[in-house]
Amino acid sequence: MTHLYARHKRTTLAIATAVAAGALLATGMTTGASAESSAAPTARPTLPGAQIQLSPAARTSLIKEADAATPRTAEEIGLGAKEKLVVRDVSKDADGTVHTRYERTYDGLPVLGGDLVVHESASGKTEGVTKATKATIKVASLTPSVTSAKAEKQALTAAKAAGSEKTTADQAPRKVIWAADGTPVLAYETVVGGLQDDGTPNELHVITDAATGAKLYEYQGIETGTGKSLYSGTVTLGTTLSGSTYQLTDTSRGSHKTYNKSHTTTSSAGTLFTDADDTWGTGAASSSTTDQTAAVDAAYGAQVTWDFYKNTFGRSGIKNNGVAAYSRVHYGNAYVNAFWDDSCFCMTYGDGSGNVKPLTSLDVAGHEMSHGVTSNTAGLNYSGESGGLNEATSDIFGTAVEFYAANSSDVGDYLIGEKININGNGTPLRYMDQPSKDGSSANYWSSSLKNLDVHYSSGPANHFFFLLSEGSGARTVNGVSYNSPTYNGSTITGIGRAKAVQIWYKALTQYMTSTTTYAGARTATLSAASSLYGSGSTEYATVAAAWSAINVS
């Protein structure tokens, strides 16, 4: 589960979304742009290395082909006799290059950190393999020396420290091969649910060495972050007429639905929002559990994010399968956070302080849904440097969604959560031009970065994206002033946000893996820039320079 902000600050982001099958206007807000009609699409590159949009049938066909060829592929890339490949996803470039993402098993056990991407030319020749680990997958024995009960006890202790009151794991510890760090070992993975201390659902994964009983790793599976919306003005929504009642269901975008949790924290979806006249919300915040305004923002955010991914990258939904996630608003009582949850394939938003500051702004919506995209592509582990890159990816795409919307009520900027006033003093949650301005994030990479909370270790990657897009030094974008420094005193001239976001997306979906570090992200983005623009291009050189400017070289 991923959150918008670090939990110990008890602040998070929420989404403002509204989808309409019929063009509807909500009352009581300043007029804003509808996502469908006024969004400014980022031009998709037609370069040989650009990803193409696959039809559902074409994608399914490629996955079936790859699945049938897994034994041959495993042998071709040098895997051992006990290793098998499991196809996870596939993408294709304009020049015919196919990138197939796999998980691995060893003697029937899942290999955590064993994921890889095989890059194959149009002629079928393997051109390269990107692996989460370079280690040979091999263990001396598949018989554990410690009991599963000991592993479960260790996981419950870790979950209790996070606020969970669960006394048993959600499921019995399963045997796995842990290969994400160091020499592969036989291990247990235990998952504990419940609630964290701030009311966020808990899905703590704990990895225990099956030979020594030592805790190897832990991470959270929950990732934090016409109608009259609170933040985006009057917007057009996708809705559905059922009998004589309108439902907040957008059939034009994978049937995204918006539900009301009525200030509860149960795992259920909640109650689907309905309306008699298809005019939703008031444009003002209310502590009432029947308030539609937060739902308008959430639906609108989901709508714009869907359109952004489809029109910018040719991606049809979070899983690229044409099916939408769903949104839940009014979660908990004065819950100051928002989160993405893979297990329900949904976004959830709290109402904030006093239940009148919902975390449903546009960049928050884009942020939370982008956690879903990361989960279904690179699968960046939500801890250490990979966790920081996971958070930065959501900040990067959340920012790009806000610019894409071209909404006059919430213009694009390089500030995260500037509308929701989490800090109570009008300042944003995070700054991309100089992340340290929030008081906790790092501007530059250092060997201690992995020890920071992932919402703060994201800082250097956010900084990289700003430098790559806009450049260093002082500048003003859409009326907001920025001043971005560099670690090495260099001067960076940006290549523009449209190209920068294409490079990050291609790197995420085709070259990053679950264990990618900052050094790995540099390699991934350079590979992406080379494929899109050429290794001798200005874009490639600027990617390298921007990484050096945050001390990754």
Secondary structure, 3 states (H helix, E strand, C coil): CEECCCHHHCCCCCECCCCECCCCCCCCCCECCCHHHHCCCCCCCCCCCCECCCCHHHHHHHHHHHHHCHHHHHHHCCCCCCEEEEEEEEEEECCCCEEEEEEEEECCEEEECCCEEEEECCCCCEEEEEECCCCCCCCCCCCCCCCHHHHHHHHHHHHHHCCCCCCCCCCCCEEEEECCCCCCEEEEEEEECCECCCCCECCEEEEEECCCCCEEEEEECEECCCEECCCCCEECCECEEECCEEECEEHHHCCEEEEECCCCCCCCCCEECEECCCCECCCCCCCCCCCCHHHHHHHHHHHHHHHHHHHHHCCCCCCCCCCCCEEEEEECCCCCCEEEECCCCEEEEECCHHHCCCCCEHHHHHHHHHHHHHHCCCCCCCCHHHHHHHHHHHHHHHHHHHHHHCECCECCCCEECCCCCCCCCCCCCEECCCHHHHCCCCCCCCCCHHHCCHHHHCHHHHHHHHHHHHECEEEEECCEEEEECCCCCCCCECCCHHHHHHHHHHHHHHHCCCCCCHHHHHHHHHHHHHHHHCCCCHHHHHHHHHHHCCCCC
